[in-house]
Amino acid sequence: MQTRVIFFVIISTLFFIECSNKEIKKESLIDYNKYWYLKDITLDSVAGISLKKAFDYLDRKQIEDTVVVAVIDSELNIKLDLFKNNIWINVDEVPNNNIDDDNNGYIDDYNGWNFIANTNGKYTKFCHFESTRILRKFNTLLEADIDTASTLGRNYEIYRKAQKDFSFQLQSVKSQEDYGNFLNNNYDKAYATASEFFPNKDYNTKSLDSLYLALKDSNQEKANLIYFVSDCIKYGITKDWIKTYQYNAENILQKCLNLNYDERVNIGDDAYNINDSIYGSPKLFHDISLSYHASQVAAIIADHNRKKFLKIMPIIISSNGDENDKDIATSIRYAVNNGAKVINMSLGKELSLNTKWIIDAVKYAASKDVLIMYAAGNNAKNIENDLNKYYPNDVNEKGEEIVANFISVAASGKTLDENLATNFSNYNKIHVDIFAPGDSIYVYLPDGENYYNQGTSLATPMVSKTAALIRSYYPNLTAAEVKQIIMESGVSFDMMVNKPSTSKEKELVPFSSLSKSGKIVNAYNALLLAEEISKKKKK
């Protein structure tokens, strides 16, 4: 047994907000030295997307069209400085008059739509995990039949995976609950102990750590309490933080993992009827705690929008839990019907109850020449078959890609070595299209702070931004052509890298083997190729 008790082992809170590094510091978002992912491999020896070089190239060109990029994500405070001049306006809608002026079915959708709220001010803060939805549906079928495999047929393996996932989530959140109780029970006692040694409370982590070393052999109990206080300071743990931590654990148990909970109680739609599509609210922001993810994603897209080549259309479907397939499908159709030319979906899950609804919506987007970007996922898995798939996707029951307007984005790192492919990113030679920077990304937060974060959620908007650039300067190119341009113009890296894995044992593989293109997106190269193809089409 260790003599030094480490209290703050990070336990997954199971939220849609991704894990991040701890360094926090305000800084301008136009510092190209800070934002490595904007740099160029040739000029800077950094595997960025060459965005600064792309903008320098575009300085001599005229924008042909302002492209609307739908961000299907969590809530977004569109009044923040970074967003307020970059948000889509539905010019056919009069705001706040309680009339559907444009007759699209959505009243007062002046800037976007929230599919998980209602017009009475209620919103969804916690929803089911997909495993909960699957068990909730299939358990009803199984009540009358003991033969699970016979009753569920081809859904049997999905059901078994849902059972396993549900059990894992349940165990994790119970550990979180226990940890929260431990923090709450020891917080006051620990700080009282610190005050015994520092009556004026003039301590810091250095003095506390020194005291811990002095006490650990003579009084282990007090030593541990002193270390508790030191960790509280290091990790920003306060009584309010503990209260929120316990609140989240309680709600995950009572809502995300509760088979009897009605997750649509605040929405009022028929969750099992895809044709019941008119629901939700025009209010895009209720709670800052639900806006961190979309703020990071939207900031990557909106920042450096100096020529106003794009506008963001916020569409809200994400809260704590997994996105509902109905909301995903309906939001895609809403984006398409209201003028979006690029859709960013920095979201995903390992199970899907109603895949056909999403596939039909993706096909609809393809028929309307709309490009969809989606995050490949952060599970370090080869998403090659039914049990390793990541949703939403553009793959049918036979494993075939069905459209040419859908781009799956994996996350690359900042170093040109064996860590070029991040250790967390999903990958596949067929179903993952391209990599983009997704590690050590300096992100914007809704509380005005910036910090480093990681994830395919952050890689995806870099490709969306590149697509919007192409479509704004070369609007005669189709969605399928833009996808092909992005794939072909990326930068290849002929090198061996660590295959993404949660294991400590690493396996070296060619970087080119981890995605269909084998490349990292490059905005500058994409613009050059787009111009060439656009000119040929005009002849």
Solvent accessible surface area in square Angstrom, and as a share of the most:
residue,aa,sasa,rsa
1,M,239,1.07
2,Q,133,0.59
3,T,90,0.52
4,R,102,0.37
5,V,55,0.32
6,I,96,0.49
7,F,21,0.09
8,F,15,0.06
9,V,96,0.55
10,I,138,0.70
11,I,43,0.22
12,S,59,0.38
13,T,36,0.21
14,L,27,0.13
15,F,51,0.21
16,F,31,0.13
17,I,53,0.27
18,E,34,0.15
19,C,100,0.60
20,S,49,0.32
21,N,78,0.40
22,K,117,0.50
23,E,89,0.40
24,I,91,0.46
25,K,99,0.42
26,K,137,0.58
27,E,52,0.23
28,S,62,0.40
29,L,29,0.14
30,I,116,0.59
31,D,46,0.24
32,Y,49,0.19
33,N,124,0.64
34,K,45,0.19
35,Y,2,0.01
36,W,12,0.04
37,Y,15,0.06
38,L,4,0.02
39,K,46,0.19
40,D,8,0.04
41,I,39,0.20
42,T,109,0.64
43,L,122,0.61
44,D,61,0.31
45,S,79,0.51
46,V,30,0.17
47,A,1,0.01
48,G,4,0.04
49,I,2,0.01
50,S,0,0.00
51,L,1,0.01
52,K,88,0.37
53,K,55,0.23
54,A,0,0.00
55,F,10,0.04
56,D,76,0.40
57,Y,25,0.09
58,L,1,0.01
59,D,80,0.41
60,R,172,0.63
61,K,37,0.16
62,Q,149,0.66
63,I,46,0.23
64,E,110,0.49
65,D,66,0.34
66,T,61,0.35
67,V,2,0.01
68,V,21,0.12
69,V,0,0.00
70,A,0,0.00
71,V,3,0.02
72,I,0,0.00
73,D,2,0.01
74,S,2,0.01
75,E,4,0.02
76,L,2,0.01
77,N,30,0.16
78,I,34,0.17
79,K,167,0.71
80,L,35,0.18
81,D,111,0.58
82,L,31,0.16
83,F,0,0.00
84,K,112,0.48
85,N,92,0.47
86,N,11,0.06
87,I,10,0.05
88,W,23,0.08
89,I,85,0.43
90,N,11,0.05
91,V,128,0.74
92,D,94,0.49
93,E,4,0.02
94,V,81,0.46
95,P,54,0.34
96,N,140,0.72
97,N,48,0.24
98,N,117,0.60
99,I,99,0.50
100,D,31,0.16
101,D,49,0.25
102,D,38,0.20
103,N,130,0.67
104,N,44,0.23
105,G,27,0.26
106,Y,15,0.06
107,I,73,0.37
108,D,17,0.09
109,D,0,0.00
110,Y,66,0.25
111,N,29,0.15
112,G,0,0.00
113,W,9,0.03
114,N,0,0.00
115,F,0,0.00
116,I,10,0.05
117,A,0,0.00
118,N,27,0.14
119,T,106,0.62
120,N,129,0.66
121,G,40,0.39
122,K,118,0.50
123,Y,61,0.23
124,T,6,0.04
125,K,50,0.21
126,F,4,0.02
127,C,12,0.07
128,H,2,0.01
129,F,6,0.02
130,E,2,0.01
131,S,0,0.00
132,T,0,0.00
133,R,14,0.05
134,I,0,0.00
135,L,11,0.06
136,R,78,0.29
137,K,78,0.33
138,F,12,0.05
139,N,48,0.25
140,T,87,0.50
141,L,91,0.45
142,L,28,0.14
143,E,146,0.65
144,A,103,0.79
145,D,59,0.31
146,I,176,0.89
147,D,73,0.38
148,T,38,0.22
149,A,50,0.39
150,S,78,0.51
151,T,47,0.27
152,L,10,0.05
153,G,42,0.40
154,R,170,0.62
155,N,60,0.31
156,Y,65,0.25
157,E,90,0.40
158,I,37,0.19
159,Y,14,0.05
160,R,120,0.44
161,K,36,0.15
162,A,0,0.00
163,Q,57,0.25
164,K,157,0.67
165,D,38,0.20
166,F,30,0.12
167,S,67,0.43
168,F,124,0.52
169,Q,25,0.11
170,L,53,0.26
171,Q,127,0.57
172,S,17,0.11
173,V,0,0.00
174,K,101,0.43
175,S,47,0.30
176,Q,0,0.00
177,E,64,0.29
178,D,93,0.48
179,Y,29,0.11
180,G,0,0.00
181,N,65,0.34
182,F,69,0.29
183,L,0,0.00
184,N,75,0.38
185,N,109,0.56
186,N,33,0.17
187,Y,30,0.11
188,D,85,0.44
189,K,104,0.44
190,A,0,0.00
191,Y,56,0.21
192,A,60,0.46
193,T,7,0.04
194,A,0,0.00
195,S,34,0.22
196,E,107,0.48
197,F,76,0.32
198,F,38,0.16
199,P,106,0.66
200,N,127,0.65
201,K,135,0.57
202,D,103,0.53
203,Y,36,0.14
204,N,84,0.43
205,T,37,0.22
206,K,164,0.69
207,S,34,0.22
208,L,0,0.00
209,D,39,0.20
210,S,65,0.42
211,L,28,0.14
212,Y,3,0.01
213,L,108,0.54
214,A,76,0.59
215,L,24,0.12
216,K,58,0.25
217,D,131,0.68
218,S,94,0.60
219,N,56,0.29
220,Q,65,0.29
221,E,105,0.47
222,K,65,0.28
223,A,0,0.00
224,N,27,0.14
225,L,13,0.07
226,I,0,0.00
227,Y,11,0.04
228,F,1,0.00
229,V,0,0.00
230,S,0,0.00
231,D,5,0.03
232,C,2,0.01
233,I,75,0.38
234,K,80,0.34
235,Y,92,0.35
236,G,44,0.42
237,I,8,0.04
238,T,66,0.39
239,K,101,0.43
240,D,108,0.56
241,W,95,0.33
242,I,4,0.02
243,K,147,0.62
244,T,73,0.43
245,Y,12,0.05
246,Q,48,0.21
247,Y,91,0.35
248,N,18,0.09
249,A,0,0.00
250,E,86,0.39
251,N,11,0.06
252,I,1,0.00
253,L,42,0.21
254,Q,96,0.43
255,K,59,0.25
256,C,1,0.00
257,L,9,0.04
258,N,49,0.25
259,L,56,0.28
260,N,139,0.71
261,Y,41,0.16
262,D,71,0.37
263,E,15,0.07
264,R,18,0.07
265,V,91,0.52
266,N,36,0.18
267,I,15,0.07
268,G,70,0.68
269,D,20,0.11
270,D,69,0.36
271,A,20,0.16
272,Y,131,0.50
273,N,57,0.29
274,I,47,0.24
275,N,130,0.66
276,D,42,0.22
277,S,34,0.22
278,I,97,0.49
279,Y,17,0.06
280,G,10,0.10
281,S,3,0.02
282,P,44,0.28
283,K,106,0.45
284,L,12,0.06
285,F,60,0.25
286,H,37,0.17
287,D,23,0.12
288,I,78,0.39
289,S,48,0.31
290,L,3,0.01
291,S,0,0.00
292,Y,49,0.19
293,H,13,0.06
294,A,1,0.01
295,S,0,0.00
296,Q,4,0.02
297,V,0,0.00
298,A,0,0.00
299,A,5,0.04
300,I,16,0.08
301,I,0,0.00
302,A,1,0.01
303,D,16,0.08
304,H,24,0.11
305,N,8,0.04
306,R,129,0.47
307,K,69,0.29
308,K,93,0.39
309,F,1,0.01
310,L,0,0.00
311,K,58,0.24
312,I,0,0.00
313,M,0,0.00
314,P,3,0.02
315,I,1,0.00
316,I,0,0.00
317,I,2,0.01
318,S,4,0.03
319,S,3,0.02
320,N,12,0.06
321,G,10,0.10
322,D,30,0.15
323,E,12,0.05
324,N,12,0.06
325,D,3,0.01
326,K,0,0.00
327,D,1,0.01
328,I,1,0.00
329,A,0,0.00
330,T,6,0.03
331,S,0,0.00
332,I,0,0.00
333,R,82,0.30
334,Y,4,0.02
335,A,0,0.00
336,V,15,0.08
337,N,97,0.49
338,N,24,0.12
339,G,40,0.39
340,A,1,0.01
341,K,63,0.27
342,V,0,0.00
343,I,0,0.00
344,N,0,0.00
345,M,0,0.00
346,S,2,0.01
347,L,13,0.06
348,G,18,0.17
349,K,10,0.04
350,E,47,0.21
351,L,7,0.03
352,S,13,0.09
353,L,33,0.16
354,N,30,0.15
355,T,42,0.24
356,K,140,0.59
357,W,42,0.15
358,I,2,0.01
359,I,17,0.09
360,D,45,0.23
361,A,0,0.00
362,V,0,0.00
363,K,98,0.41
364,Y,56,0.21
365,A,0,0.00
366,A,35,0.27
367,S,82,0.53
368,K,104,0.44
369,D,46,0.24
370,V,3,0.02
371,L,0,0.00
372,I,0,0.00
373,M,0,0.00
374,Y,4,0.02
375,A,3,0.02
376,A,0,0.00
377,G,1,0.01
378,N,52,0.27
379,N,54,0.28
380,A,13,0.10
381,K,71,0.30
382,N,45,0.23
383,I,6,0.03
384,E,94,0.42
385,N,70,0.36
386,D,78,0.40
387,L,75,0.37
388,N,44,0.23
389,K,23,0.10
390,Y,26,0.10
391,Y,19,0.07
392,P,1,0.01
393,N,11,0.06
394,D,8,0.04
395,V,7,0.04
396,N,40,0.21
397,E,133,0.60
398,K,168,0.71
399,G,31,0.30
400,E,90,0.40
401,E,50,0.23
402,I,49,0.25
403,V,23,0.13
404,A,55,0.43
405,N,4,0.02
406,F,1,0.00
407,I,0,0.00
408,S,2,0.01
409,V,0,0.00
410,A,0,0.00
411,A,0,0.00
412,S,0,0.00
413,G,3,0.02
414,K,88,0.37
415,T,63,0.36
416,L,74,0.37
417,D,49,0.25
418,E,77,0.34
419,N,75,0.38
420,L,0,0.00
421,A,2,0.02
422,T,6,0.04
423,N,93,0.48
424,F,26,0.11
425,S,0,0.00
426,N,1,0.00
427,Y,20,0.08
428,N,11,0.06
429,K,99,0.42
430,I,102,0.52
431,H,23,0.10
432,V,0,0.00
433,D,3,0.02
434,I,0,0.00
435,F,0,0.00
436,A,0,0.00
437,P,0,0.00
438,G,0,0.00
439,D,37,0.19
440,S,25,0.16
441,I,0,0.00
442,Y,5,0.02
443,V,2,0.01
444,Y,29,0.11
445,L,9,0.05
446,P,11,0.07
447,D,74,0.38
448,G,39,0.38
449,E,51,0.23
450,N,8,0.04
451,Y,23,0.09
452,Y,40,0.15
453,N,3,0.02
454,Q,59,0.26
455,G,1,0.01
456,T,1,0.01
457,S,6,0.04
458,L,4,0.02
459,A,0,0.00
460,T,0,0.00
461,P,0,0.00
462,M,1,0.01
463,V,0,0.00
464,S,0,0.00
465,K,3,0.01
466,T,1,0.00
467,A,0,0.00
468,A,0,0.00
469,L,1,0.00
470,I,0,0.00
471,R,9,0.03
472,S,0,0.00
473,Y,10,0.04
474,Y,18,0.07
475,P,67,0.42
476,N,52,0.27
477,L,2,0.01
478,T,53,0.31
479,A,3,0.02
480,A,46,0.35
481,E,50,0.22
482,V,0,0.00
483,K,18,0.08
484,Q,95,0.42
485,I,1,0.01
486,I,0,0.00
487,M,18,0.08
488,E,91,0.41
489,S,12,0.08
490,G,9,0.08
491,V,27,0.16
492,S,72,0.47
493,F,21,0.09
494,D,154,0.80
495,M,52,0.23
496,M,101,0.45
497,V,0,0.00
498,N,22,0.11
499,K,55,0.23
500,P,2,0.01
501,S,29,0.19
502,T,129,0.75
503,S,52,0.33
504,K,194,0.82
505,E,141,0.63
506,K,99,0.42
507,E,92,0.41
508,L,101,0.50
509,V,20,0.12
510,P,61,0.38
511,F,0,0.00
512,S,53,0.34
513,S,45,0.29
514,L,3,0.02
515,S,0,0.00
516,K,79,0.33
517,S,24,0.16
518,G,3,0.03
519,K,41,0.17
520,I,2,0.01
521,V,0,0.00
522,N,3,0.01
523,A,0,0.00
524,Y,44,0.17
525,N,51,0.26
526,A,0,0.00
527,L,1,0.00
528,L,70,0.35
529,L,38,0.19
530,A,0,0.00
531,E,26,0.12
532,E,86,0.39
533,I,47,0.24
534,S,2,0.01
535,K,114,0.48
536,K,125,0.53
537,K,88,0.37
538,K,148,0.63
539,K,203,0.86
